[in-house]
Amino acid sequence: MKRLLSCKFNMDTACVELKFADGSMIAIDTIAVENEVADNMYQRSELDYLIYNDPTAYADLVLNGDPEAYLKAITEYKPLDS
């Protein structure tokens, strides 16, 4: 891909949008990603934090990383009944 010009969260579409110097654009549907990879509210919260505070890191994680492995490593969920 060409040089990245901008990466931001669009609240109207609920997408993280990446715009490149060659005019191409990628829109990541954040709701679909959360539904696919997040198992609990803690993982959803971590994804939300990235979306709002570091959309570039979020886009890199979704496009180039392993979001499921990242969420399992970064969040610790212990049910109350254990």
N, CA, C and O atoms as a GROMACS GRO file, in nm:
protein
  328
    1MET      N    1   0.083  -0.118   0.000
    1MET     CA    2   0.000   0.000   0.000
    1MET      C    3   0.087   0.125   0.000
    1MET      O    4   0.206   0.121   0.033
    2LYS      N    5   0.028   0.230  -0.036
    2LYS     CA    6   0.098   0.358  -0.040
    2LYS      C    7   0.105   0.420   0.099
    2LYS      O    8   0.061   0.360   0.197
    3ARG      N    9   0.160   0.536   0.105
    3ARG     CA   10   0.178   0.608   0.231
    3ARG      C   11   0.043   0.644   0.294
    3ARG      O   12  -0.048   0.691   0.226
    4LEU      N   13   0.034   0.620   0.425
    4LEU     CA   14  -0.088   0.650   0.500
    4LEU      C   15  -0.097   0.800   0.526
    4LEU      O   16  -0.004   0.860   0.581
    5LEU      N   17  -0.209   0.861   0.488
    5LEU     CA   18  -0.229   1.004   0.511
    5LEU      C   19  -0.305   1.030   0.640
    5LEU      O   20  -0.270   1.121   0.715
    6SER      N   21  -0.408   0.951   0.666
    6SER     CA   22  -0.486   0.973   0.788
    6SER      C   23  -0.550   0.844   0.834
    6SER      O   24  -0.576   0.752   0.755
    7CYS      N   25  -0.575   0.839   0.963
    7CYS     CA   26  -0.645   0.726   1.024
    7CYS      C   27  -0.727   0.783   1.138
    7CYS      O   28  -0.673   0.839   1.233
    8LYS      N   29  -0.859   0.767   1.128
    8LYS     CA   30  -0.945   0.821   1.233
    8LYS      C   31  -1.072   0.738   1.245
    8LYS      O   32  -1.109   0.664   1.154
    9PHE      N   33  -1.138   0.752   1.360
    9PHE     CA   34  -1.264   0.685   1.384
    9PHE      C   35  -1.377   0.776   1.340
    9PHE      O   36  -1.383   0.892   1.380
   10ASN      N   37  -1.465   0.723   1.257
   10ASN     CA   38  -1.581   0.797   1.209
   10ASN      C   39  -1.703   0.750   1.289
   10ASN      O   40  -1.750   0.638   1.272
   11MET      N   41  -1.753   0.837   1.377
   11MET     CA   42  -1.866   0.800   1.463
   11MET      C   43  -1.995   0.776   1.384
   11MET      O   44  -2.081   0.700   1.428
   12ASP      N   45  -2.009   0.840   1.270
   12ASP     CA   46  -2.131   0.826   1.190
   12ASP      C   47  -2.144   0.686   1.131
   12ASP      O   48  -2.255   0.633   1.119
   13THR      N   49  -2.031   0.625   1.094
   13THR     CA   50  -2.033   0.493   1.032
   13THR      C   51  -1.983   0.382   1.124
   13THR      O   52  -1.993   0.265   1.090
   14ALA      N   53  -1.929   0.418   1.240
   14ALA     CA   54  -1.868   0.324   1.336
   14ALA      C   55  -1.753   0.249   1.271
   14ALA      O   56  -1.733   0.130   1.295
   15CYS      N   57  -1.677   0.320   1.188
   15CYS     CA   58  -1.564   0.260   1.118
   15CYS      C   59  -1.436   0.337   1.147
   15CYS      O   60  -1.438   0.459   1.163
   16VAL      N   61  -1.325   0.265   1.152
   16VAL     CA   62  -1.194   0.329   1.153
   16VAL      C   63  -1.155   0.340   1.006
   16VAL      O   64  -1.146   0.240   0.935
   17GLU      N   65  -1.131   0.463   0.962
   17GLU     CA   66  -1.104   0.489   0.821
   17GLU      C   67  -0.959   0.526   0.800
   17GLU      O   68  -0.905   0.615   0.866
   18LEU      N   69  -0.895   0.456   0.706
   18LEU     CA   70  -0.758   0.483   0.668
   18LEU      C   71  -0.757   0.539   0.527
   18LEU      O   72  -0.817   0.481   0.436
   19LYS      N   73  -0.690   0.652   0.507
   19LYS     CA   74  -0.680   0.712   0.374
   19LYS      C   75  -0.533   0.715   0.334
   19LYS      O   76  -0.447   0.753   0.413
   20PHE      N   77  -0.507   0.673   0.209
   20PHE     CA   78  -0.371   0.661   0.159
   20PHE      C   79  -0.342   0.765   0.051
   20PHE      O   80  -0.434   0.821  -0.008
   21ALA      N   81  -0.215   0.788   0.026
   21ALA     CA   82  -0.171   0.891  -0.068
   21ALA      C   83  -0.219   0.862  -0.210
   21ALA      O   84  -0.239   0.956  -0.288
   22ASP      N   85  -0.238   0.736  -0.245
   22ASP     CA   86  -0.283   0.703  -0.381
   22ASP      C   87  -0.434   0.719  -0.400
   22ASP      O   88  -0.487   0.689  -0.507
   23GLY      N   89  -0.503   0.766  -0.296
   23GLY     CA   90  -0.647   0.788  -0.304
   23GLY      C   91  -0.731   0.672  -0.254
   23GLY      O   92  -0.853   0.685  -0.243
   24SER      N   93  -0.668   0.560  -0.224
   24SER     CA   94  -0.744   0.446  -0.174
   24SER      C   95  -0.781   0.467  -0.028
   24SER      O   96  -0.719   0.546   0.043
   25MET      N   97  -0.882   0.393   0.015
   25MET     CA   98  -0.932   0.405   0.151
   25MET      C   99  -0.976   0.268   0.201
   25MET      O  100  -1.030   0.188   0.126
   26ILE      N  101  -0.952   0.244   0.329
   26ILE     CA  102  -0.999   0.122   0.395
   26ILE      C  103  -1.086   0.166   0.511
   26ILE      O  104  -1.048   0.254   0.588
   27ALA      N  105  -1.202   0.105   0.524
   27ALA     CA  106  -1.291   0.131   0.637
   27ALA      C  107  -1.310   0.001   0.713
   27ALA      O  108  -1.358  -0.098   0.657
   28ILE      N  109  -1.272   0.000   0.840
   28ILE     CA  110  -1.284  -0.119   0.924
   28ILE      C  111  -1.410  -0.104   1.009
   28ILE      O  112  -1.420  -0.012   1.090
   29ASP      N  113  -1.504  -0.194   0.990
   29ASP     CA  114  -1.629  -0.193   1.066
   29ASP      C  115  -1.600  -0.242   1.208
   29ASP      O  116  -1.582  -0.362   1.230
   30THR      N  117  -1.595  -0.150   1.303
   30THR     CA  118  -1.555  -0.184   1.439
   30THR      C  119  -1.657  -0.273   1.510
   30THR      O  120  -1.619  -0.356   1.593
   31ILE      N  121  -1.783  -0.258   1.478
   31ILE     CA  122  -1.886  -0.342   1.540
   31ILE      C  123  -1.870  -0.487   1.495
   31ILE      O  124  -1.882  -0.578   1.576
   32ALA      N  125  -1.844  -0.507   1.368
   32ALA     CA  126  -1.825  -0.643   1.317
   32ALA      C  127  -1.701  -0.708   1.378
   32ALA      O  128  -1.703  -0.826   1.411
   33VAL      N  129  -1.594  -0.630   1.394
   33VAL     CA  130  -1.472  -0.683   1.454
   33VAL      C  131  -1.499  -0.724   1.599
   33VAL      O  132  -1.461  -0.832   1.642
   34GLU      N  133  -1.566  -0.637   1.675
   34GLU     CA  134  -1.597  -0.670   1.814
   34GLU      C  135  -1.684  -0.794   1.824
   34GLU      O  136  -1.660  -0.880   1.910
   35ASN      N  137  -1.782  -0.806   1.739
   35ASN     CA  138  -1.870  -0.922   1.742
   35ASN      C  139  -1.794  -1.051   1.710
   35ASN      O  140  -1.829  -1.158   1.759
   36GLU      N  141  -1.692  -1.039   1.628
   36GLU     CA  142  -1.617  -1.157   1.585
   36GLU      C  143  -1.511  -1.201   1.686
   36GLU      O  144  -1.494  -1.320   1.709
   37VAL      N  145  -1.440  -1.105   1.746
   37VAL     CA  146  -1.323  -1.143   1.827
   37VAL      C  147  -1.338  -1.124   1.977
   37VAL      O  148  -1.265  -1.188   2.053
   38ALA      N  149  -1.429  -1.040   2.023
   38ALA     CA  150  -1.441  -1.012   2.168
   38ALA      C  151  -1.540  -1.107   2.233
   38ALA      O  152  -1.654  -1.121   2.188
   39ASP      N  153  -1.494  -1.173   2.340
   39ASP     CA  154  -1.578  -1.270   2.409
   39ASP      C  155  -1.651  -1.212   2.530
   39ASP      O  156  -1.750  -1.270   2.575
   40ASN      N  157  -1.603  -1.100   2.583
   40ASN     CA  158  -1.664  -1.044   2.704
   40ASN      C  159  -1.649  -0.892   2.704
   40ASN      O  160  -1.586  -0.834   2.614
   41MET      N  161  -1.708  -0.829   2.804
   41MET     CA  162  -1.709  -0.682   2.808
   41MET      C  163  -1.569  -0.624   2.828
   41MET      O  164  -1.544  -0.510   2.787
   42TYR      N  165  -1.478  -0.699   2.888
   42TYR     CA  166  -1.343  -0.648   2.910
   42TYR      C  167  -1.267  -0.639   2.778
   42TYR      O  168  -1.193  -0.543   2.754
   43GLN      N  169  -1.285  -0.738   2.694
   43GLN     CA  170  -1.220  -0.735   2.564
   43GLN      C  171  -1.281  -0.627   2.475
   43GLN      O  172  -1.209  -0.559   2.402
   44ARG      N  173  -1.412  -0.611   2.481
   44ARG     CA  174  -1.478  -0.504   2.405
   44ARG      C  175  -1.429  -0.366   2.452
   44ARG      O  176  -1.408  -0.276   2.372
   45SER      N  177  -1.411  -0.353   2.582
   45SER     CA  178  -1.362  -0.228   2.638
   45SER      C  179  -1.220  -0.198   2.589
   45SER      O  180  -1.189  -0.083   2.558
   46GLU      N  181  -1.137  -0.298   2.581
   46GLU     CA  182  -1.000  -0.278   2.531
   46GLU      C  183  -1.001  -0.234   2.385
   46GLU      O  184  -0.926  -0.145   2.346
   47LEU      N  185  -1.086  -0.297   2.305
   47LEU     CA  186  -1.097  -0.256   2.164
   47LEU      C  187  -1.150  -0.114   2.154
   47LEU      O  188  -1.101  -0.035   2.073
   48ASP      N  189  -1.249  -0.080   2.235
   48ASP     CA  190  -1.303   0.056   2.235
   48ASP      C  191  -1.197   0.158   2.271
   48ASP      O  192  -1.190   0.265   2.211
   49TYR      N  193  -1.114   0.124   2.370
   49TYR     CA  194  -1.006   0.215   2.409
   49TYR      C  195  -0.914   0.243   2.290
   49TYR      O  196  -0.879   0.358   2.264
   50LEU      N  197  -0.876   0.138   2.218
   50LEU     CA  198  -0.789   0.157   2.102
   50LEU      C  199  -0.858   0.239   1.993
   50LEU      O  200  -0.796   0.326   1.930
   51ILE      N  201  -0.985   0.211   1.970
   51ILE     CA  202  -1.059   0.282   1.865
   51ILE      C  203  -1.058   0.432   1.891
   51ILE      O  204  -1.032   0.511   1.800
   52TYR      N  205  -1.087   0.473   2.014
   52TYR     CA  206  -1.098   0.614   2.046
   52TYR      C  207  -0.964   0.683   2.071
   52TYR      O  208  -0.949   0.801   2.040
   53ASN      N  209  -0.867   0.610   2.125
   53ASN     CA  210  -0.742   0.674   2.166
   53ASN      C  211  -0.625   0.649   2.072
   53ASN      O  212  -0.533   0.730   2.067
   54ASP      N  213  -0.627   0.539   1.997
   54ASP     CA  214  -0.518   0.509   1.906
   54ASP      C  215  -0.570   0.430   1.787
   54ASP      O  216  -0.542   0.310   1.775
   55PRO      N  217  -0.648   0.495   1.699
   55PRO     CA  218  -0.707   0.422   1.587
   55PRO      C  219  -0.604   0.360   1.493
   55PRO      O  220  -0.633   0.260   1.427
   56THR      N  221  -0.484   0.419   1.486
   56THR     CA  222  -0.379   0.361   1.401
   56THR      C  223  -0.335   0.226   1.456
   56THR      O  224  -0.318   0.131   1.379
   57ALA      N  225  -0.317   0.215   1.586
   57ALA     CA  226  -0.280   0.088   1.648
   57ALA      C  227  -0.393  -0.014   1.631
   57ALA      O  228  -0.367  -0.132   1.608
   58TYR      N  229  -0.518   0.031   1.642
   58TYR     CA  230  -0.632  -0.057   1.621
   58TYR      C  231  -0.632  -0.113   1.480
   58TYR      O  232  -0.647  -0.233   1.460
   59ALA      N  233  -0.613  -0.025   1.382
   59ALA     CA  234  -0.611  -0.068   1.242
   59ALA      C  235  -0.496  -0.166   1.217
   59ALA      O  236  -0.513  -0.265   1.147
   60ASP      N  237  -0.380  -0.137   1.274
   60ASP     CA  238  -0.265  -0.226   1.258
   60ASP      C  239  -0.295  -0.362   1.319
   60ASP      O  240  -0.261  -0.465   1.261
   61LEU      N  241  -0.357  -0.364   1.436
   61LEU     CA  242  -0.392  -0.489   1.502
   61LEU      C  243  -0.489  -0.571   1.418
   61LEU      O  244  -0.471  -0.692   1.403
   62VAL      N  245  -0.590  -0.508   1.364
   62VAL     CA  246  -0.692  -0.578   1.287
   62VAL      C  247  -0.637  -0.625   1.153
   62VAL      O  248  -0.665  -0.737   1.110
   63LEU      N  249  -0.560  -0.540   1.086
   63LEU     CA  250  -0.513  -0.574   0.952
   63LEU      C  251  -0.388  -0.662   0.951
   63LEU      O  252  -0.373  -0.746   0.862
   64ASN      N  253  -0.299  -0.644   1.048
   64ASN     CA  254  -0.171  -0.714   1.045
   64ASN      C  255  -0.146  -0.806   1.163
   64ASN      O  256  -0.055  -0.889   1.159
   65GLY      N  257  -0.225  -0.792   1.268
   65GLY     CA  258  -0.199  -0.869   1.389
   65GLY      C  259  -0.299  -0.980   1.410
   65GLY      O  260  -0.372  -1.020   1.320
   66ASP      N  261  -0.300  -1.028   1.532
   66ASP     CA  262  -0.393  -1.133   1.572
   66ASP      C  263  -0.475  -1.077   1.688
   66ASP      O  264  -0.434  -1.091   1.804
   67PRO      N  265  -0.589  -1.014   1.660
   67PRO     CA  266  -0.667  -0.950   1.766
   67PRO      C  267  -0.709  -1.046   1.877
   67PRO      O  268  -0.714  -1.006   1.994
   68GLU      N  269  -0.741  -1.170   1.844
   68GLU     CA  270  -0.784  -1.264   1.947
   68GLU      C  271  -0.670  -1.294   2.045
   68GLU      O  272  -0.693  -1.297   2.166
   69ALA      N  273  -0.550  -1.315   1.994
   69ALA     CA  274  -0.435  -1.341   2.081
   69ALA      C  275  -0.403  -1.218   2.166
   69ALA      O  276  -0.372  -1.229   2.284
   70TYR      N  277  -0.411  -1.100   2.104
   70TYR     CA  278  -0.386  -0.976   2.176
   70TYR      C  279  -0.484  -0.960   2.292
   70TYR      O  280  -0.444  -0.928   2.404
   71LEU      N  281  -0.612  -0.982   2.266
   71LEU     CA  282  -0.714  -0.966   2.369
   71LEU      C  283  -0.699  -1.068   2.482
   71LEU      O  284  -0.721  -1.035   2.599
   72LYS      N  285  -0.662  -1.188   2.448
   72LYS     CA  286  -0.642  -1.289   2.552
   72LYS      C  287  -0.522  -1.253   2.640
   72LYS      O  288  -0.522  -1.279   2.760
   73ALA      N  289  -0.420  -1.192   2.580
   73ALA     CA  290  -0.300  -1.156   2.655
   73ALA      C  291  -0.320  -1.030   2.738
   73ALA      O  292  -0.264  -1.019   2.848
   74ILE      N  293  -0.397  -0.935   2.688
   74ILE     CA  294  -0.408  -0.804   2.754
   74ILE      C  295  -0.520  -0.798   2.857
   74ILE      O  296  -0.511  -0.720   2.952
   75THR      N  297  -0.622  -0.878   2.842
   75THR     CA  298  -0.735  -0.876   2.936
   75THR      C  299  -0.736  -1.001   3.021
   75THR      O  300  -0.705  -1.111   2.974
   76GLU      N  301  -0.770  -0.983   3.145
   76GLU     CA  302  -0.781  -1.095   3.236
   76GLU      C  303  -0.923  -1.097   3.289
   76GLU      O  304  -0.966  -1.004   3.357
   77TYR      N  305  -0.994  -1.200   3.258
   77TYR     CA  306  -1.135  -1.211   3.297
   77TYR      C  307  -1.151  -1.331   3.388
   77TYR      O  308  -1.119  -1.444   3.351
   78LYS      N  309  -1.200  -1.306   3.507
   78LYS     CA  310  -1.227  -1.414   3.601
   78LYS      C  311  -1.374  -1.407   3.641
   78LYS      O  312  -1.417  -1.309   3.702
   79PRO      N  313  -1.451  -1.508   3.609
   79PRO     CA  314  -1.592  -1.507   3.647
   79PRO      C  315  -1.608  -1.502   3.798
   79PRO      O  316  -1.522  -1.550   3.871
   80LEU      N  317  -1.717  -1.445   3.845
   80LEU     CA  318  -1.742  -1.432   3.988
   80LEU      C  319  -1.766  -1.566   4.057
   80LEU      O  320  -1.740  -1.579   4.177
   81ASP      N  321  -1.814  -1.664   3.985
   81ASP     CA  322  -1.848  -1.792   4.046
   81ASP      C  323  -1.728  -1.887   4.059
   81ASP      O  324  -1.748  -2.003   4.095
   82SER      N  325  -1.607  -1.843   4.031
   82SER     CA  326  -1.493  -1.933   4.044
   82SER      C  327  -1.413  -1.908   4.168
   82SER      O  328  -1.313  -1.976   4.192
   0.00000   0.00000   0.00000
